[in-house]
Amino acid sequence: MTELSFAGKTVLVTGGAGFVGSNLVGRVARAGGKVIVLDDLCSGTLDNLDNDIEYEFIEGSVTDSALVTDLIKRADFVAHLAARNIVVSTKNPRDDYEVNIGGTLNVLMAAREHPVERIVYTSSASVYGNPRIIPILEDERPHTFSPYAVSKLAGENYCYAFYETYHLPVASVRYSNVYGPKQSPTNPYCGVIAKFMDSISRGEHPSVHGDGQQTRDFTYVDDAVEATLTALLSPKSEGGVYNIGTGTETKVLELVHIIARLLGREVIPEHIDRRDIDNIRRRVVSIERIRTQLRWQPTVTLEEGLRRTVDWFLQTHR
């Protein structure tokens, strides 16, 4: 990993009890930073936060503008990960709007009033929909197929507007299918990799939507965290939007068989109807912009990332 240092700095992590957020909190703390975690525990859990690090936890929501302002007054950096995920957003678009858009506006307004060194807003490759060109460049025209994608793109647009209008030092990163330790299959909002591990380990047929030939760019969580923190520390990131992925396209059926092999199982997937949400045929992102501008690139292959994730799963879910 890159030598990142937050010594003497306070980092506010919204959504810090979530899957990616908690991994990021641990990385900042181990890099010498003081961490404030804000989370409403809608989909996150305190169990995600490591016992061997120091942090201050505040249970609350980014929709609480007064609370957000009070916390940003104390921060040097802000990693804004708090959001309703795609499943929750689809079930309740109004809550999605209030948290993903309204909460982001609260963060930006507070940082405008009480300046910080930098903010990174975490968006999603979901904003691309079904792209015209593979791999997907950041300049690809968005196609927002879900309330979640709409709200994530709106958050990006607010970030850029505040950068242009008020010179706020903010950058946006678009995650592509992040997976890894702490993405628990017991969480109803977990990703497909956690679900596959759980069903295969139980000797069940993993459920695959459609023909399984759809592709995604699966990103190991340590790489996603490292890219996010690189953007947080680099002044070159300000005003930018960056894909965070691997540039490697993997079929869902291929993913199933790799996980089965790592678990020592043989599987026959059960094919079910296509998903109602995130029904994208191909997705793999270009990472040239972040590689050339911020000097970041992923270091964990899919095989190695899945091996680490399976090891964690077997240790924690036996």
LOTIKE-345062 format. One line per 5 residues: their letters; for each residue x negated, y, z negated of N, C-alpha, C. Coordinates in nm, 2 decimals. Example, Ala and Ser with C-alpha at 12.3 -4.5 7.8 and 13.67 -1.06 7.14 Angstrom:
<recs>
as> -1.32:-0.57:-0.78:-1.23:-0.45:-0.78:-1.32:-0.33:-0.78; -1.28:-0.22:-0.71:-1.37:-0.11:-0.71:-1.29:0.00:-0.79
</recs>
This chain:
<recs>
mtels> -0.08:-0.12:0.00:0.00:0.00:0.00:-0.09:0.13:0.00; -0.03:0.23:0.05:-0.10:0.36:0.05:-0.11:0.41:-0.09; -0.22:0.49:-0.11:-0.24:0.55:-0.25:-0.16:0.67:-0.26; -0.04:0.65:-0.32:0.05:0.76:-0.34:0.05:0.80:-0.49; 0.04:0.93:-0.52:0.03:0.97:-0.66:0.14:1.08:-0.69
fagkt> 0.21:1.05:-0.79:0.31:1.15:-0.85:0.27:1.20:-0.98; 0.14:1.19:-1.01:0.09:1.23:-1.15:0.13:1.37:-1.18; 0.19:1.39:-1.30:0.23:1.52:-1.34:0.35:1.58:-1.28; 0.42:1.49:-1.19:0.54:1.54:-1.12:0.66:1.46:-1.17; 0.78:1.53:-1.17:0.91:1.47:-1.20:0.99:1.45:-1.08
vlvtg> 1.03:1.32:-1.06:1.11:1.29:-0.94:1.25:1.25:-0.98; 1.35:1.32:-0.93:1.49:1.28:-0.95:1.53:1.18:-0.84; 1.57:1.06:-0.88:1.62:0.96:-0.79:1.77:0.94:-0.81; 1.85:0.99:-0.71:1.99:0.97:-0.72:2.02:0.83:-0.66; 2.11:0.75:-0.72:2.13:0.62:-0.68:2.02:0.53:-0.72
gagfv> 1.95:0.56:-0.83:1.83:0.49:-0.87:1.85:0.36:-0.93; 1.97:0.32:-0.96:2.00:0.19:-1.02:2.04:0.09:-0.91; 2.05:0.14:-0.79:2.08:0.05:-0.67:1.97:-0.04:-0.63; 1.99:-0.11:-0.52:1.89:-0.20:-0.47:1.76:-0.13:-0.43; 1.77:-0.04:-0.33:1.65:0.03:-0.29:1.61:0.13:-0.39
gsnlv> 1.70:0.20:-0.45:1.67:0.30:-0.55:1.59:0.25:-0.67; 1.62:0.13:-0.72:1.55:0.08:-0.83:1.41:0.04:-0.79; 1.39:-0.01:-0.67:1.26:-0.04:-0.63:1.17:0.08:-0.61; 1.24:0.19:-0.57:1.17:0.32:-0.55:1.13:0.38:-0.69; 1.22:0.36:-0.78:1.20:0.41:-0.92:1.07:0.35:-0.98
grvar> 1.06:0.22:-0.96:0.95:0.14:-1.01:0.82:0.19:-0.94; 0.82:0.21:-0.81:0.70:0.26:-0.74:0.66:0.40:-0.79; 0.75:0.49:-0.80:0.72:0.62:-0.85:0.66:0.62:-0.99; 0.72:0.54:-1.08:0.67:0.53:-1.22:0.53:0.48:-1.22; 0.50:0.38:-1.14:0.37:0.32:-1.13:0.27:0.41:-1.06
aggkv> 0.32:0.51:-0.99:0.23:0.61:-0.93:0.21:0.73:-1.01; 0.25:0.72:-1.14:0.22:0.82:-1.24:0.33:0.93:-1.25; 0.44:0.91:-1.18:0.55:1.01:-1.19:0.64:0.99:-1.31; 0.70:1.10:-1.35:0.81:1.09:-1.45:0.94:1.08:-1.37; 1.03:0.99:-1.40:1.14:0.96:-1.32:1.27:0.98:-1.40
ivldd> 1.36:1.06:-1.33:1.50:1.08:-1.38:1.59:1.00:-1.28; 1.67:0.91:-1.34:1.76:0.83:-1.26:1.90:0.88:-1.28; 1.97:0.91:-1.17:2.11:0.95:-1.18:2.19:0.84:-1.10; 2.28:0.78:-1.16:2.36:0.67:-1.10:2.49:0.66:-1.17; 2.60:0.64:-1.09:2.73:0.62:-1.15:2.77:0.47:-1.17
lcsgt> 2.67:0.38:-1.13:2.68:0.24:-1.15:2.80:0.18:-1.07; 2.84:0.24:-0.96:2.95:0.19:-0.88:2.90:0.06:-0.81; 2.79:0.06:-0.75:2.73:-0.07:-0.70:2.60:-0.10:-0.75; 2.53:-0.01:-0.83:2.41:-0.04:-0.89:2.43:-0.09:-1.03; 2.32:-0.13:-1.09:2.32:-0.19:-1.23:2.19:-0.16:-1.30
ldnld> 2.20:-0.14:-1.43:2.09:-0.12:-1.51:1.99:-0.23:-1.51; 2.04:-0.35:-1.48:1.95:-0.47:-1.47:1.85:-0.46:-1.36; 1.88:-0.37:-1.26:1.78:-0.36:-1.15:1.66:-0.28:-1.20; 1.67:-0.20:-1.30:1.55:-0.12:-1.34:1.46:-0.20:-1.43; 1.33:-0.19:-1.39:1.23:-0.27:-1.46:1.21:-0.24:-1.60
ndiey> 1.18:-0.34:-1.68:1.16:-0.31:-1.83:1.02:-0.26:-1.86; 0.93:-0.27:-1.77:0.79:-0.23:-1.80:0.76:-0.09:-1.75; 0.86:-0.01:-1.72:0.83:0.13:-1.67:0.91:0.22:-1.76; 0.87:0.35:-1.76:0.95:0.45:-1.83:1.03:0.54:-1.73; 1.15:0.56:-1.77:1.24:0.64:-1.69:1.35:0.70:-1.78
efieg> 1.41:0.80:-1.74:1.53:0.86:-1.81:1.65:0.83:-1.72; 1.75:0.76:-1.78:1.87:0.73:-1.71:1.99:0.82:-1.75; 2.05:0.87:-1.65:2.17:0.95:-1.67:2.29:0.88:-1.59; 2.39:0.84:-1.66:2.50:0.78:-1.59:2.60:0.90:-1.55; 2.61:0.91:-1.42:2.69:1.02:-1.37:2.69:1.02:-1.22
svtds> 2.76:1.11:-1.16:2.78:1.11:-1.01:2.72:1.24:-0.95; 2.68:1.22:-0.82:2.64:1.34:-0.75:2.75:1.43:-0.71; 2.88:1.38:-0.73:2.99:1.47:-0.71:3.01:1.57:-0.83; 2.93:1.55:-0.94:2.93:1.65:-1.05:2.83:1.75:-1.02; 2.87:1.86:-0.96:2.77:1.97:-0.92:2.70:2.03:-1.04
alvtd> 2.76:2.04:-1.15:2.69:2.10:-1.27:2.58:2.01:-1.32; 2.61:1.88:-1.32:2.51:1.78:-1.36:2.40:1.78:-1.27; 2.43:1.77:-1.14:2.32:1.77:-1.04:2.23:1.89:-1.05; 2.29:2.01:-1.07:2.21:2.13:-1.08:2.12:2.12:-1.21; 2.17:2.08:-1.32:2.09:2.06:-1.44:1.97:1.97:-1.42
likra> 1.99:1.86:-1.35:1.88:1.77:-1.32:1.78:1.82:-1.22; 1.83:1.89:-1.12:1.73:1.94:-1.02:1.65:2.05:-1.08; 1.70:2.12:-1.18:1.62:2.23:-1.25:1.49:2.17:-1.30; 1.50:2.04:-1.34:1.39:1.97:-1.41:1.30:1.89:-1.31; 1.33:1.89:-1.18:1.26:1.80:-1.09:1.16:1.88:-1.00
dfvah> 1.06:1.81:-0.96:0.97:1.86:-0.86:1.00:1.80:-0.72; 1.05:1.68:-0.72:1.09:1.61:-0.60:1.23:1.55:-0.62; 1.30:1.53:-0.51:1.43:1.46:-0.51:1.44:1.36:-0.40; 1.46:1.23:-0.44:1.49:1.12:-0.35:1.64:1.10:-0.36; 1.71:1.13:-0.26:1.86:1.13:-0.27:1.91:1.00:-0.20
laarn> 1.93:0.90:-0.28:1.98:0.77:-0.23:2.12:0.74:-0.26; 2.18:0.82:-0.35:2.32:0.79:-0.40:2.42:0.80:-0.28; 2.50:0.69:-0.27:2.60:0.69:-0.16:2.69:0.57:-0.19; 2.81:0.58:-0.13:2.90:0.46:-0.12:2.85:0.38:0.00; 2.84:0.25:-0.01:2.79:0.17:0.10:2.90:0.15:0.20
ivvst> 2.86:0.08:0.31:2.95:0.07:0.42:3.08:-0.01:0.39; 3.07:-0.11:0.30:3.19:-0.18:0.26:3.29:-0.09:0.18; 3.23:-0.03:0.08:3.31:0.06:-0.01:3.37:0.18:0.07; 3.29:0.23:0.16:3.33:0.34:0.24:3.45:0.31:0.33; 3.44:0.19:0.39:3.55:0.14:0.47:3.68:0.13:0.40
knprd> 3.67:0.08:0.27:3.79:0.06:0.19:3.85:0.19:0.14; 3.76:0.29:0.12:3.81:0.41:0.06:3.74:0.53:0.13; 3.78:0.57:0.25:3.71:0.68:0.32:3.71:0.81:0.24; 3.80:0.84:0.16:3.80:0.97:0.08:3.69:0.97:-0.02; 3.67:0.85:-0.09:3.56:0.84:-0.19:3.43:0.85:-0.11
dyevn> 3.42:0.79:0.00:3.30:0.80:0.09:3.27:0.95:0.12; 3.37:1.02:0.16:3.36:1.17:0.19:3.31:1.24:0.07; 3.37:1.22:-0.05:3.33:1.30:-0.17:3.19:1.27:-0.21; 3.15:1.14:-0.21:3.02:1.11:-0.26:2.91:1.13:-0.15; 2.93:1.07:-0.03:2.82:1.08:0.07:2.81:1.22:0.13
iggtl> 2.91:1.29:0.15:2.90:1.42:0.20:2.90:1.53:0.09; 3.00:1.52:0.01:3.01:1.62:-0.10:2.89:1.61:-0.20; 2.85:1.49:-0.23:2.74:1.47:-0.32:2.61:1.53:-0.26; 2.59:1.50:-0.13:2.47:1.55:-0.06:2.47:1.70:-0.06; 2.59:1.76:-0.03:2.59:1.91:-0.04:2.56:1.96:-0.17
nvlma> 2.61:1.90:-0.28:2.57:1.94:-0.41:2.42:1.94:-0.44; 2.36:1.83:-0.39:2.21:1.82:-0.41:2.14:1.94:-0.33; 2.18:1.97:-0.21:2.12:2.07:-0.13:2.15:2.21:-0.19; 2.27:2.23:-0.24:2.30:2.36:-0.30:2.22:2.39:-0.42; 2.21:2.28:-0.50:2.13:2.30:-0.63:1.98:2.32:-0.60
arehp> 1.93:2.25:-0.50:1.79:2.27:-0.46:1.76:2.41:-0.40; 1.86:2.46:-0.33:1.85:2.59:-0.28:1.84:2.70:-0.39; 1.92:2.67:-0.50:1.92:2.77:-0.61:1.80:2.75:-0.70; 1.75:2.62:-0.71:1.64:2.59:-0.80:1.54:2.51:-0.71; 1.45:2.58:-0.65:1.36:2.51:-0.55:1.28:2.40:-0.60
veriv> 1.27:2.30:-0.52:1.18:2.18:-0.54:1.08:2.17:-0.43; 0.98:2.08:-0.45:0.87:2.07:-0.35:0.92:2.00:-0.23; 1.01:1.90:-0.24:1.06:1.84:-0.13:1.18:1.75:-0.16; 1.27:1.73:-0.07:1.38:1.64:-0.08:1.38:1.54:0.04; 1.40:1.41:0.01:1.42:1.31:0.12:1.56:1.26:0.10
ytssa> 1.64:1.27:0.21:1.77:1.21:0.21:1.77:1.08:0.29; 1.83:0.98:0.23:1.83:0.85:0.29:1.96:0.82:0.37; 1.94:0.81:0.50:2.05:0.78:0.60:2.04:0.64:0.64; 2.10:0.61:0.76:2.11:0.47:0.80:2.11:0.46:0.95; 2.06:0.35:1.00:2.06:0.32:1.14:2.21:0.30:1.19
svygn> 2.30:0.29:1.10:2.44:0.27:1.14:2.49:0.39:1.22; 2.42:0.50:1.21:2.47:0.62:1.28:2.45:0.60:1.44; 2.37:0.50:1.48:2.35:0.48:1.62:2.46:0.41:1.69; 2.54:0.33:1.62:2.64:0.24:1.68:2.57:0.15:1.78; 2.63:0.12:1.89:2.57:0.04:2.00:2.49:0.13:2.09
priip> 2.36:0.12:2.08:2.27:0.21:2.15:2.26:0.18:2.30; 2.22:0.28:2.37:2.21:0.27:2.52:2.07:0.21:2.55; 1.97:0.24:2.47:1.83:0.20:2.49:1.77:0.14:2.37; 1.70:0.03:2.39:1.63:-0.05:2.29:1.48:-0.04:2.31; 1.39:-0.01:2.21:1.43:0.02:2.08:1.49:0.16:2.07
ilede> 1.56:0.19:1.96:1.63:0.31:1.94:1.54:0.43:1.89; 1.54:0.53:1.97:1.47:0.65:1.93:1.56:0.74:1.84; 1.50:0.83:1.76:1.57:0.91:1.67:1.66:1.01:1.75; 1.62:1.04:1.88:1.70:1.13:1.96:1.82:1.06:2.03; 1.84:0.93:2.01:1.95:0.86:2.07:2.08:0.93:2.02
rphtf> 2.18:0.95:2.11:2.30:1.01:2.07:2.38:0.92:1.97; 2.42:0.97:1.86:2.49:0.89:1.76:2.62:0.84:1.81; 2.66:0.73:1.77:2.80:0.67:1.79:2.85:0.62:1.65; 2.93:0.70:1.59:2.97:0.66:1.45:3.09:0.58:1.45; 3.08:0.45:1.43:3.19:0.35:1.43:3.26:0.33:1.30
spyav> 3.21:0.39:1.19:3.27:0.37:1.06:3.26:0.49:0.98; 3.35:0.50:0.88:3.34:0.62:0.79:3.21:0.64:0.73; 3.14:0.53:0.70:3.01:0.53:0.64:2.91:0.60:0.74; 2.91:0.56:0.86:2.82:0.62:0.96:2.85:0.77:0.98; 2.98:0.81:0.98:3.02:0.95:0.99:2.96:1.03:0.87
sklag> 2.97:0.98:0.75:2.93:1.05:0.63:2.78:1.06:0.63; 2.71:0.95:0.67:2.56:0.95:0.67:2.51:1.06:0.77; 2.57:1.06:0.88:2.53:1.16:0.98:2.56:1.30:0.94; 2.67:1.32:0.87:2.71:1.45:0.82:2.60:1.49:0.72; 2.56:1.40:0.63:2.46:1.44:0.54:2.33:1.48:0.60
enycy> 2.29:1.41:0.71:2.17:1.45:0.79:2.19:1.59:0.84; 2.30:1.62:0.90:2.33:1.75:0.96:2.32:1.86:0.86; 2.38:1.83:0.74:2.37:1.93:0.63:2.22:1.96:0.59; 2.14:1.85:0.59:2.00:1.86:0.55:1.93:1.95:0.65; 1.96:1.93:0.78:1.89:2.00:0.88:1.94:2.15:0.88
afyet> 2.07:2.17:0.86:2.12:2.31:0.85:2.06:2.38:0.74; 2.04:2.32:0.62:1.97:2.39:0.51:1.82:2.41:0.53; 1.76:2.32:0.61:1.62:2.34:0.65:1.61:2.47:0.74; 1.70:2.47:0.84:1.69:2.58:0.94:1.74:2.72:0.88; 1.85:2.71:0.80:1.91:2.83:0.75:1.84:2.89:0.62
yhlpv> 1.81:2.80:0.53:1.75:2.84:0.40:1.61:2.80:0.38; 1.55:2.73:0.48:1.41:2.68:0.47:1.39:2.59:0.36; 1.49:2.51:0.34:1.48:2.40:0.23:1.39:2.29:0.28; 1.29:2.25:0.20:1.20:2.15:0.24:1.26:2.01:0.23; 1.33:1.97:0.33:1.41:1.84:0.33:1.38:1.76:0.46
asvry> 1.38:1.63:0.44:1.36:1.54:0.55:1.47:1.43:0.53; 1.50:1.36:0.65:1.59:1.25:0.64:1.53:1.12:0.70; 1.56:1.01:0.64:1.51:0.88:0.69:1.63:0.79:0.71; 1.62:0.71:0.82:1.72:0.62:0.86:1.68:0.48:0.83; 1.73:0.41:0.73:1.70:0.28:0.70:1.76:0.18:0.80
snvyg> 1.69:0.07:0.83:1.74:-0.03:0.91:1.74:-0.17:0.84; 1.85:-0.21:0.79:1.87:-0.34:0.73:1.76:-0.38:0.63; 1.76:-0.31:0.52:1.66:-0.33:0.42:1.70:-0.45:0.33; 1.60:-0.53:0.30:1.62:-0.65:0.22:1.51:-0.67:0.12; 1.53:-0.76:0.03:1.42:-0.79:-0.06:1.47:-0.82:-0.21
pkqsp> 1.37:-0.83:-0.30:1.41:-0.85:-0.44:1.50:-0.74:-0.49; 1.59:-0.78:-0.58:1.69:-0.70:-0.64:1.82:-0.69:-0.56; 1.82:-0.74:-0.44:1.94:-0.75:-0.36:2.01:-0.88:-0.40; 2.09:-0.87:-0.50:2.14:-0.99:-0.56:2.27:-1.04:-0.49; 2.28:-1.17:-0.47:2.40:-1.22:-0.41:2.52:-1.21:-0.50
tnpyc> 2.50:-1.19:-0.63:2.61:-1.17:-0.72:2.68:-1.03:-0.70; 2.61:-0.94:-0.63:2.67:-0.81:-0.60:2.76:-0.82:-0.48; 2.88:-0.79:-0.49:2.97:-0.81:-0.37:2.93:-0.72:-0.25; 2.84:-0.63:-0.27:2.80:-0.54:-0.16:2.66:-0.57:-0.11; 2.61:-0.69:-0.14:2.48:-0.72:-0.10:2.47:-0.74:0.05
gviak> 2.35:-0.75:0.10:2.33:-0.77:0.25:2.34:-0.91:0.29; 2.33:-0.93:0.42:2.34:-1.07:0.47:2.24:-1.17:0.43; 2.11:-1.12:0.41:2.01:-1.21:0.37:2.03:-1.27:0.23; 2.08:-1.19:0.14:2.11:-1.24:0.00:2.23:-1.34:0.01; 2.32:-1.31:0.10:2.44:-1.40:0.11:2.39:-1.54:0.17
fmdsi> 2.30:-1.53:0.27:2.25:-1.65:0.33:2.17:-1.74:0.23; 2.09:-1.67:0.15:2.01:-1.74:0.05:2.10:-1.81:-0.05; 2.20:-1.74:-0.09:2.29:-1.80:-0.19:2.37:-1.92:-0.13; 2.42:-1.91:-0.01:2.50:-2.02:0.04:2.41:-2.14:0.08; 2.30:-2.11:0.13:2.21:-2.22:0.17:2.16:-2.30:0.05
srgeh> 2.12:-2.22:-0.05:2.07:-2.29:-0.18:2.17:-2.37:-0.24; 2.30:-2.34:-0.22:2.41:-2.42:-0.28:2.45:-2.54:-0.19; 2.38:-2.55:-0.08:2.41:-2.66:0.01:2.53:-2.64:0.10; 2.57:-2.51:0.11:2.69:-2.48:0.19:2.65:-2.44:0.33; 2.75:-2.43:0.41:2.73:-2.38:0.55:2.73:-2.23:0.55
psvhg> 2.62:-2.16:0.58:2.62:-2.02:0.58:2.71:-1.96:0.69; 2.79:-1.86:0.66:2.89:-1.80:0.75:2.82:-1.70:0.84; 2.83:-1.72:0.97:2.77:-1.64:1.07:2.88:-1.57:1.15; 2.88:-1.44:1.16:2.99:-1.37:1.24:2.96:-1.39:1.39; 3.06:-1.43:1.46:3.04:-1.44:1.61:2.94:-1.55:1.64
dgqqt> 2.87:-1.53:1.75:2.78:-1.64:1.80:2.64:-1.64:1.74; 2.61:-1.54:1.65:2.49:-1.53:1.59:2.37:-1.48:1.67; 2.40:-1.44:1.79:2.30:-1.39:1.88:2.28:-1.23:1.86; 2.36:-1.17:1.78:2.34:-1.03:1.75:2.21:-1.01:1.68; 2.15:-0.90:1.70:2.01:-0.87:1.64:2.01:-0.75:1.55
rdfty> 1.92:-0.76:1.46:1.89:-0.65:1.37:1.74:-0.63:1.35; 1.71:-0.52:1.29:1.57:-0.49:1.26:1.56:-0.49:1.11; 1.51:-0.61:1.05:1.51:-0.63:0.91:1.39:-0.57:0.85; 1.40:-0.49:0.75:1.29:-0.41:0.69:1.28:-0.45:0.54; 1.16:-0.49:0.50:1.13:-0.53:0.37:1.13:-0.41:0.27
vddav> 1.19:-0.43:0.16:1.22:-0.31:0.07:1.09:-0.24:0.03; 0.98:-0.30:0.01:0.85:-0.23:-0.03:0.81:-0.14:0.09; 0.83:-0.18:0.21:0.80:-0.10:0.32:0.89:0.02:0.33; 1.02:0.00:0.31:1.12:0.11:0.31:1.08:0.21:0.20; 1.05:0.16:0.08:1.02:0.25:-0.03:0.89:0.33:0.00
eatlt> 0.79:0.27:0.06:0.66:0.33:0.09:0.69:0.44:0.19; 0.77:0.42:0.29:0.80:0.51:0.40:0.87:0.63:0.34; 0.97:0.61:0.25:1.04:0.71:0.19:0.96:0.80:0.10; 0.87:0.74:0.03:0.78:0.82:-0.06:0.67:0.90:0.02; 0.63:0.84:0.13:0.54:0.91:0.22:0.60:1.04:0.28
allsp> 0.73:1.03:0.32:0.81:1.14:0.36:0.83:1.24:0.25; 0.84:1.19:0.13:0.86:1.28:0.01:0.74:1.36:-0.02; 0.62:1.31:0.00:0.50:1.38:-0.03:0.44:1.46:0.08; 0.48:1.43:0.20:0.42:1.49:0.32:0.49:1.62:0.36; 0.42:1.74:0.37:0.49:1.86:0.42:0.52:1.85:0.57
ksegg> 0.46:1.75:0.64:0.48:1.74:0.78:0.62:1.68:0.81; 0.68:1.62:0.70:0.81:1.56:0.72:0.93:1.66:0.73; 0.90:1.78:0.68:1.01:1.88:0.66:1.09:1.91:0.79; 1.22:1.90:0.78:1.30:1.92:0.90:1.31:1.80:0.99; 1.25:1.69:0.96:1.24:1.58:1.04:1.34:1.47:1.01
vynig> 1.37:1.38:1.11:1.45:1.26:1.09:1.37:1.15:1.14; 1.36:1.04:1.05:1.26:0.93:1.08:1.33:0.80:1.07; 1.32:0.71:1.17:1.36:0.57:1.16:1.26:0.50:1.06; 1.32:0.42:0.98:1.24:0.33:0.90:1.28:0.18:0.93; 1.19:0.11:1.00:1.22:-0.02:1.04:1.09:-0.09:1.07
tgtet> 1.09:-0.19:1.15:0.97:-0.26:1.19:0.94:-0.26:1.34; 1.04:-0.23:1.42:1.03:-0.23:1.56:1.04:-0.37:1.62; 1.08:-0.47:1.53:1.10:-0.61:1.57:1.24:-0.65:1.57; 1.29:-0.71:1.67:1.43:-0.75:1.68:1.44:-0.90:1.65; 1.54:-0.93:1.56:1.56:-1.07:1.51:1.70:-1.11:1.52
kvlel> 1.73:-1.22:1.58:1.86:-1.27:1.59:1.91:-1.33:1.46; 2.04:-1.31:1.43:2.09:-1.35:1.30:2.08:-1.51:1.28; 2.10:-1.58:1.39:2.08:-1.73:1.38:1.94:-1.76:1.35; 1.84:-1.69:1.41:1.70:-1.71:1.38:1.67:-1.69:1.23; 1.73:-1.58:1.18:1.72:-1.55:1.04:1.77:-1.66:0.95
vhiia> 1.88:-1.72:0.98:1.94:-1.83:0.90:1.84:-1.94:0.89; 1.78:-1.98:1.00:1.69:-2.10:1.01:1.56:-2.07:0.94; 1.51:-1.95:0.94:1.39:-1.92:0.86:1.42:-1.93:0.71; 1.53:-1.87:0.67:1.56:-1.88:0.52:1.58:-2.03:0.48; 1.65:-2.11:0.57:1.67:-2.25:0.53:1.54:-2.32:0.52
rllgr> 1.45:-2.29:0.61:1.32:-2.36:0.61:1.24:-2.32:0.48; 1.25:-2.19:0.44:1.18:-2.15:0.32:1.24:-2.21:0.19; 1.37:-2.24:0.20:1.44:-2.30:0.09:1.43:-2.46:0.09; 1.37:-2.51:0.20:1.36:-2.65:0.21:1.49:-2.72:0.25; 1.57:-2.66:0.32:1.70:-2.71:0.36:1.72:-2.72:0.51
evipe> 1.81:-2.80:0.55:1.86:-2.81:0.69:2.00:-2.76:0.69; 2.04:-2.67:0.78:2.17:-2.61:0.78:2.24:-2.62:0.91; 2.37:-2.62:0.91:2.45:-2.60:1.03:2.54:-2.48:1.00; 2.51:-2.37:1.06:2.59:-2.25:1.03:2.74:-2.27:1.07; 2.83:-2.20:0.99:2.97:-2.19:1.03:3.00:-2.06:1.10
hidrr> 3.04:-2.07:1.22:3.07:-1.95:1.29:3.21:-1.90:1.27; 3.22:-1.77:1.23:3.35:-1.71:1.19:3.37:-1.59:1.28; 3.48:-1.52:1.27:3.51:-1.41:1.35:3.41:-1.30:1.33; 3.40:-1.21:1.44:3.31:-1.10:1.43:3.35:-1.01:1.32; 3.26:-0.93:1.26:3.28:-0.84:1.15:3.37:-0.73:1.20
didni> 3.46:-0.68:1.11:3.54:-0.56:1.14:3.45:-0.43:1.13; 3.35:-0.44:1.06:3.26:-0.32:1.04:3.12:-0.35:1.08; 3.05:-0.25:1.13:2.91:-0.26:1.17:2.90:-0.37:1.28; 2.99:-0.38:1.37:3.00:-0.48:1.47:2.91:-0.44:1.59; 2.78:-0.44:1.57:2.68:-0.40:1.66:2.61:-0.52:1.72
rrrvv> 2.59:-0.51:1.86:2.53:-0.63:1.92:2.38:-0.63:1.91; 2.32:-0.52:1.93:2.17:-0.52:1.92:2.13:-0.40:1.84; 2.03:-0.42:1.75:1.97:-0.30:1.68:1.82:-0.33:1.65; 1.74:-0.25:1.70:1.60:-0.25:1.66:1.55:-0.10:1.69; 1.48:-0.05:1.59:1.45:0.10:1.60:1.30:0.12:1.64
sieri> 1.28:0.23:1.70:1.14:0.27:1.73:1.09:0.34:1.60; 0.97:0.31:1.57:0.90:0.37:1.45:0.78:0.46:1.49; 0.78:0.49:1.62:0.67:0.57:1.67:0.66:0.71:1.60; 0.77:0.77:1.58:0.77:0.91:1.52:0.71:0.91:1.38; 0.75:0.82:1.30:0.70:0.82:1.16:0.55:0.77:1.16
rtqlr> 0.52:0.68:1.26:0.38:0.63:1.26:0.29:0.74:1.30; 0.33:0.82:1.40:0.23:0.92:1.45:0.23:1.05:1.37; 0.35:1.09:1.32:0.35:1.21:1.24:0.31:1.20:1.09; 0.36:1.08:1.03:0.33:1.07:0.89:0.23:0.96:0.86; 0.18:0.89:0.96:0.08:0.78:0.95:0.13:0.67:0.86
wqptv> 0.26:0.63:0.88:0.32:0.52:0.81:0.35:0.41:0.91; 0.33:0.28:0.87:0.38:0.17:0.95:0.40:0.06:0.85; 0.49:-0.04:0.88:0.52:-0.15:0.79:0.41:-0.24:0.78; 0.40:-0.31:0.67:0.29:-0.40:0.64:0.33:-0.54:0.62; 0.46:-0.56:0.59:0.52:-0.69:0.56:0.60:-0.75:0.67
tleeg> 0.55:-0.87:0.72:0.62:-0.93:0.83:0.76:-0.99:0.78; 0.84:-1.03:0.87:0.97:-1.09:0.83:0.95:-1.22:0.75; 0.86:-1.30:0.80:0.83:-1.43:0.74:0.78:-1.41:0.59; 0.69:-1.31:0.58:0.63:-1.29:0.44:0.74:-1.22:0.35; 0.81:-1.13:0.41:0.92:-1.06:0.33:1.02:-1.16:0.28
lrrtv> 1.06:-1.25:0.37:1.16:-1.35:0.33:1.11:-1.45:0.23; 0.98:-1.48:0.24:0.92:-1.57:0.14:0.92:-1.51:0.01; 0.88:-1.38:0.00:0.88:-1.31:-0.13:1.02:-1.30:-0.19; 1.12:-1.28:-0.10:1.26:-1.26:-0.14:1.31:-1.40:-0.19; 1.28:-1.50:-0.12:1.32:-1.64:-0.16:1.26:-1.67:-0.30
dwflq> 1.13:-1.64:-0.32:1.06:-1.67:-0.45:1.14:-1.59:-0.56; 1.17:-1.47:-0.54:1.24:-1.39:-0.64:1.38:-1.45:-0.66; 1.45:-1.49:-0.56:1.58:-1.55:-0.57:1.57:-1.68:-0.66; 1.48:-1.76:-0.63:1.47:-1.89:-0.70:1.43:-1.87:-0.85; 1.36:-1.76:-0.88:1.32:-1.73:-1.01:1.43:-1.68:-1.10
thr> 1.52:-1.60:-1.03:1.63:-1.53:-1.10:1.77:-1.59:-1.09; 1.79:-1.68:-1.00:1.92:-1.74:-0.98:1.93:-1.89:-0.99; 1.84:-1.95:-1.07:1.85:-2.09:-1.09:1.96:-2.12:-1.19
</recs>
